[in-house]
Amino acid sequence: MKTNSILKAFTLLLMSLVATTGQAQNDTGRKVFGKSIQSINPHNGLIKCISTEYEQSLQEKNPSRATTEAFEQWIAPKVAAIKNNMLTQKSVNTVISIPVVVHVIHNGDALGSNENISDARVISQITVLNQDFRRMLNTNGYNENPVGADMEVEFVLAKRKPDGTATTGIDRVNLNVASWATESSVETNLKPNTSWDPTQYFNIWVCAFSTSSSAELNGVLGYAQFPDSSGLGGLDAVGGAANTDGVIIDYRCFGSKAIANTGTYFTDYDQGRTATHEIGHCFGLRHIWGDTSSCTVNATDSYKDYCPDTPAAANENYDCNATYDSCSAAAGNDMTENYMDYTNDICMNTFTLNQKGRVLAVIQNSPRRNTLPTSPALQAPLLAQRFDLFDNVKLYPNPANDFVTINISEGLELPDSFDIYNAMGQLVNHTKVGSSTDLTANTSGLSKGVYFIKINKETATKTLPFIKK
């Protein structure tokens, strides 16, 4: 009997330790933005996200910034209307394109070295974002969850700079700083000195956060600026300013090692899901446990993330090694596969239908978000046109199977070259044109989907879509 009592007591103690693992690491005394860090990974000491601490500081610094409660009151009817449209199919679904500029902040390292990451790594991150937000079949972003959603949002590297000239969407800036130790240095130096107009570009900054044990940002993976509910105070110099709006991420968790195996990655955060998580915050999503240990759930889900289709959770999770149920009194296990939990990259593959409603509501209504889908940054610069060449150019057959031909009116000059891009903006073919026979491209090896042919003649270009069936 004594042995059984000891065993029972030990078992209860062990269960208690497991149940509190998600919160025990918070008793470290560490602070950022003047706030105690809420969650530190007990396995590796890394800090997945400090967006909540950042938002708390912005609300304190900027009295005109909406409180959490005020934001939710503002967004609730807009989310409800969108969810109703989704349920009744009153509106035609349209994929929304978001123009992205990735600011690679470095201190003079060679291209592809350390924090000055390669173009391929940046492109791999955009690829992962589109796989995740589009719930893309045959990728790690696909799921068969009944409430899993195609967010119908795609991210496109900007084609045009603020001055109207062409860009790849990758902005490399040497600020002569090896690593960034404090939130103040990021918010008052890094971001404001490199930001592009956030009404026209979604800003992502990639840098090296300091690894010094005394640095505020040591071990931080990234953080995001939550959207505004109105234009009031949007351009204030303090807290929530336009020139700090976007996502900032440590380069060691930016991009996908599976796609671009170049440079250094953090173990378990090497598939690009830190950016997916933080961009979720930028478009109005909260952590699935609502940053509260309460398991109380009411009709509006107001004690957690305002998305009733993400089951109640009392705390964050750091892996998907088991089935976790931190709110046993509420229906459903913890959704560890949700992008808004803290699990490893390989665990994540789900946004829900309710989360989709929030994201679309923010894109349609929130200042600096609602202008992104119509930004001129999505279009190539308006160069000198050669209308005699481009007026009547067509592609056939379209849809295409084994080949597609660029049809140019007889007697006109041939283009210099053409490029074929997939739907995520990746170059899949480049052809120099020497004769009319070069105007036919072999498409038999392409996967099914939408592609774009960009026709080039001196400084003029024209882009046409085609479908590979």
Beta strands, then each sheet from edge to edge (+ up, - down):
strand 1: 31-32
strand 2: 35-36
strand 3: 96-106
strand 4: 153-157
strand 5: 170-174
strand 6: 202-207
strand 7: 222-224
strand 8: 247-250
strand 9: 394-396
strand 10: 403-407
strand 11: 417-422
strand 12: 427-432
strand 13: 440-442
strand 14: 449-457
strand 15: 460-468
sheet 1: 1+ 2-
sheet 2: 4+ 3+ 5+
sheet 3: 4+ 3+ 6+ 8+ 7-
sheet 4: 9+ 10- 13+
sheet 5: 12+ 11- 14+ 15-
end
